[in-house]
Amino acid sequence: MTDTVVLRRGDRREQPPPRGTRELLRGLLITARPKQWVKNVLVIAAPAAAGRLITRHALTELALVFALFTAASAAVHLLNDARDAEADRAHPVKRHRPVAAGQVPAPVACATGAALAVLAPLTAA
């Protein structure tokens, strides 16, 4: 038996069956939008302009800052997709996103995004 999701009045769509942990993690990663992480390399600009890029301390800090900035941006994408899942299901392109497609349950995306949103700034502090 499959669940159905009501999109609009009278419009129904079959909900895909739950998948394994591997598929869930893959969906979370896709929702975090790794293609957009390239923009996070901009954190290198300030130390590079100051001429402090080549020290071991600077490289360690830059790696940490990059990871934390990436976690924070992933949190925003996860929370946004969880919040907009219902509307995204009606969109011709966004309906294929993991949360809208049912690969990642909205509560899981929300919890993961909330955890990243809290942990990234705490780790930075």
Backbone torsions as a table, in degrees:
resi	resn	phi	psi	omega
1	MET	NA	133.8	178.3
2	THR	-110.3	151.8	176.0
3	ASP	-82.7	154.9	174.3
4	THR	-118.7	151.1	179.3
5	VAL	-116.7	130.0	178.2
6	VAL	-85.0	119.4	179.8
7	LEU	-88.8	-56.3	177.0
8	ARG	-137.9	175.4	179.9
9	ARG	-49.7	114.1	175.9
10	GLY	79.7	-9.5	-178.3
11	ASP	-93.8	118.2	-177.5
12	ARG	-122.1	151.9	178.4
13	ARG	-137.5	143.3	177.8
14	GLU	-71.2	132.6	175.8
15	GLN	-84.3	131.3	-179.8
16	PRO	-66.2	152.6	179.3
17	PRO	-66.1	153.2	178.4
18	PRO	-59.6	145.6	-178.9
19	ARG	-112.0	175.7	-177.7
20	GLY	-74.9	176.4	-178.9
21	THR	-60.1	-39.2	-179.0
22	ARG	-61.1	-44.3	178.9
23	GLU	-67.2	-36.6	177.4
24	LEU	-63.5	-46.9	178.8
25	LEU	-63.8	-39.4	177.0
26	ARG	-62.3	-42.0	178.3
27	GLY	-65.0	-39.1	176.9
28	LEU	-63.7	-41.7	179.1
29	LEU	-63.6	-44.7	178.7
30	ILE	-62.0	-40.7	179.5
31	THR	-65.0	-28.7	179.0
32	ALA	-73.4	-4.6	175.4
33	ARG	56.4	63.8	-178.8
34	PRO	-60.7	-24.7	178.5
35	LYS	-63.4	-24.9	-178.8
36	GLN	-88.7	-5.7	-179.2
37	TRP	-68.0	-19.5	179.8
38	VAL	-56.1	-34.1	179.5
39	LYS	-62.8	-24.8	-178.3
40	ASN	-69.9	-11.9	176.5
41	VAL	-64.9	-17.0	178.9
42	LEU	-60.3	-15.9	177.4
43	VAL	-64.2	-15.2	178.8
44	ILE	-78.0	-20.8	-173.0
45	ALA	-57.6	-47.9	-176.5
46	ALA	-64.9	-50.7	178.3
47	PRO	-63.8	-33.9	178.7
48	ALA	-66.1	-42.6	179.3
49	ALA	-65.9	-30.6	179.9
50	ALA	-84.5	-3.9	179.4
51	GLY	73.9	25.0	-177.8
52	ARG	-116.4	30.3	-174.6
53	LEU	-86.1	-23.4	-168.8
54	ILE	-93.5	1.9	178.7
55	THR	-83.6	153.0	179.4
56	ARG	-62.2	-40.9	-179.8
57	HIS	-61.8	-44.8	-179.8
58	ALA	-64.2	-42.0	-179.7
59	LEU	-65.9	-38.6	177.4
60	THR	-64.7	-46.3	178.9
61	GLU	-63.4	-40.9	179.5
62	LEU	-62.9	-40.5	177.9
63	ALA	-62.6	-43.0	178.9
64	LEU	-65.8	-45.0	179.7
65	VAL	-62.8	-41.9	178.0
66	PHE	-60.2	-46.2	-179.4
67	ALA	-63.4	-42.0	-178.8
68	LEU	-70.5	-39.9	177.7
69	PHE	-64.4	-39.4	177.4
70	THR	-64.5	-42.2	178.5
71	ALA	-62.9	-41.5	179.4
72	ALA	-65.6	-42.0	179.5
73	SER	-69.5	-35.5	176.4
74	ALA	-63.2	-37.7	178.6
75	ALA	-59.7	-43.1	-179.9
76	VAL	-63.1	-44.7	-179.8
77	HIS	-63.6	-43.1	-179.7
78	LEU	-63.8	-47.0	-179.9
79	LEU	-65.3	-40.6	179.6
80	ASN	-64.0	-45.4	-179.9
81	ASP	-65.7	-35.8	177.7
82	ALA	-65.6	-42.5	-179.1
83	ARG	-67.8	-37.8	-174.3
84	ASP	-96.8	9.4	-173.0
85	ALA	-54.9	-45.6	-177.0
86	GLU	-63.2	-45.2	178.9
87	ALA	-68.0	-37.1	-180.0
88	ASP	-64.3	-29.0	178.9
89	ARG	-63.0	-25.8	-179.6
90	ALA	-90.2	-6.7	-178.0
91	HIS	-89.7	136.4	-175.5
92	PRO	-63.0	-28.2	-179.6
93	VAL	-102.6	-47.2	-175.5
94	LYS	-66.7	-18.4	-179.7
95	ARG	-65.4	-15.6	179.1
96	HIS	-88.3	-6.4	177.3
97	ARG	-64.7	147.3	-173.9
98	PRO	-54.9	-38.5	-178.8
99	VAL	-72.4	-46.3	179.7
100	ALA	-64.8	-33.7	-178.5
101	ALA	-80.7	-8.8	178.5
102	GLY	90.7	2.4	177.9
103	GLN	-69.1	-36.4	176.7
104	VAL	-119.2	118.5	176.7
105	PRO	-63.0	140.0	-178.4
106	ALA	-54.8	-41.0	178.3
107	PRO	-62.7	-32.8	178.1
108	VAL	-69.8	-43.8	177.4
109	ALA	-62.0	-41.2	179.9
110	CYS	-64.8	-46.0	-179.5
111	ALA	-64.9	-42.0	178.9
112	THR	-65.5	-44.2	177.9
113	GLY	-62.8	-41.8	179.4
114	ALA	-64.7	-41.6	178.7
115	ALA	-62.3	-44.6	178.2
116	LEU	-65.5	-38.1	179.9
117	ALA	-64.7	-29.8	179.0
118	VAL	-86.8	-44.9	-174.1
119	LEU	-70.4	-36.9	-178.1
120	ALA	-60.9	-52.9	179.2
121	PRO	-66.5	-35.6	178.4
122	LEU	-63.6	-41.6	178.2
123	THR	-65.9	-39.5	178.9
124	ALA	-63.9	-36.7	-179.2
125	ALA	-69.8	NA	NA
